[in-house]
């Protein structure tokens, strides 16, 4: 923690190496949050760059009331949600979920499962995905989610219920091999 505080002081003073160390330490978590909220790797990469620019611009206003990682996480969530709202306003599109859209690839079990979940999350509507990520992955309460997204706590609960139901349907083939996956046949070992 002393190193982190020293890097913070140096970064605030403009030390590029300290900025690089802060980025290296916190980028994996911050970028993962952005990716999960976006569901689209290309959009997430663009938003992630904006998030880091915002974090570094806001660094002089960091007061130390919370840990740097927590402070940066909050900026990442807020900036990502704002960017997604802007994208939706411009595009005015809602992604429809197709029941047979889960595609699987052979890989190690853990990687396969993680990729399957990430891919299924991209099939959720942006609102359902945001609520699912904020609640089930990031640990926000429904009240906090409501404040972030401008919806009621009940609306958050409803979106979470719908997101979980869609994910169950999209990921059912991982639990029950008798559930067909579009374009894939399951063959029992001999």
N, C-alpha and C positions, 0 to 999 in steps of 0.2 A: 504493500500500500504506500510506503514511503516513496518508492520509485514512481508510482502512479501520480502522487501529489507533486513530486519534483517535475515530472514530465508535464503535468498540467500547468504549473507555474511557468515553465520554459515555453510551452506551446502558446500560452496566453501572451507571452512576451515576443512571440513570432519565431521561435526556434523550429525550423523545418524538421529536424531530426526528431524532436519531441512530438511534433504533430504526426510524423510517420509512425513512431512507436505507439501512440494512442490509437491511431487507425489500425495498426497491425493487431493490437490487443483486442479491440472492440468490434472490428469489422465483421468477423464471422457471425456473431450474434445479431448485430444490427442488420446486416445484409439478409440473414435468414428470416428475420421478422418482415422485412420489406417483401421478400420473395413470397412468403406465405400469404401476406395480405393481398398481393397483386395476382398471384396465380399465373402470371405470364412472365417468363424469364427476360424477354426483351424489355418489356415495360418496367420490370423490377430493376434491371440494370440501370436504366435511365433515372428512375426515381431514387435509387440508391446513391447515385452520384449527387443528385440534388440534396438528398438527406445529409450527406457528408459535407457538402458545401455549406448547408445551413448550420450544421453542428460547429464547423470551424468558424463561420461568421459570428455565431452566437457565443463562442467560447469566452470572450471578454466579459460577458454577462453572467457566466457561471459563478454562483455564489458559494457552492460547496454545501448547500443544505442537504443534498443527497449525494450518493456516490456518482461519479462521472458516468458509469455505465447505465445507471437508472435514468439520469438526466438525458443522456444521449438516446436511450430507448424511447423516452417520452417524445422527444423531437422526431424520432424516426416514425413512430406510430402516427403522430399528428400530421407530419409532412406527407406521409404515404396516403393517409385517408383524404387529405386535401387534394393531392394529385389525382387520386382515383375519382373523386367527385368531379374534378375538372374534366377528366377524360370522359366520364359518363355524360356530362353536360354537352361536350363537344360531339361525341359519337352518338349519344342517345340510343345506345344499344344495351340490351340485356341478354346475357348468354343463356340459351335454353339448354336444359339438361336432356340428353338422350340416354335412355335406359341402357342401350347396348354400346355405349361409348367407351367402356373400360377396355384398355388395351394393355396386355402384359408382355413382358420380355423375360427371357431366362437370365438369371443373375443369382448372386448369393441371396439366401433367404432374407437377411436383414435389409440389404440394399433393394431387393425386389419389393419388399413390403413398404419401405420408405418411399420408393419411387411410385408405387401403386397409390399410396395415400396422397402424395403430392399431386399426382396426375388427377386423381379423383377430385381433389379440392379445386382444381382448375375448372371443373365442370359445374361447380356451384355458382349461383348468381353472385355478383360482387357483394351484395349486402349479407347474404347467408355466409359467404366465405369470411367476410370481415368479422362477423359475430362469432363464428366457429373458431377462428384463429385467436381472437382476443379472449374468448372465454376458455376454450378447452386447451389451448396451447400456451397462451400468455398469462392466464389466470385472472383476468379482469372479472369483476362482478357485473351482473346485469345492469345495475345502476350506473356503474362507470362506463359501460358500453353504451348505454342510452345517452349519456352526456356526450361521449365522443362522437357518436353517429347521429345525434339529434333525433333519437327515437325514444319511445317509452321503454321501461324495464320489461313490460309485457311483450312489446314488439321484439325486443332482444330475445326473450325466451322463445317466442314463436319462431323467429328466424333460426335459432339454435336447434329447435326441434326439427324443423324442415331440413336443415343442413345435415343433421345426424341421420335422418331417415334416408336422404338421398345418398349419403356416403355408405350407409348400410347396404343399400341396393347396389351401388356401384362396386362395392368391395365384397359382396356376398360370395363371389367365386373363390375368394381367398380362404374362406372358412369352410364352405361346402362344395366339394369337387363335383357334385351332381348339378350344380348351378352352371348353365352354359355361359360361355363368354363368346361374344360375337367374333366369328372368324377363327376360333380356337376349339380344338377337340381335346378332351381329356382321355388319355389312354391309361388303363390300369396296368401296373407292372406285372410281368409274368412270373 
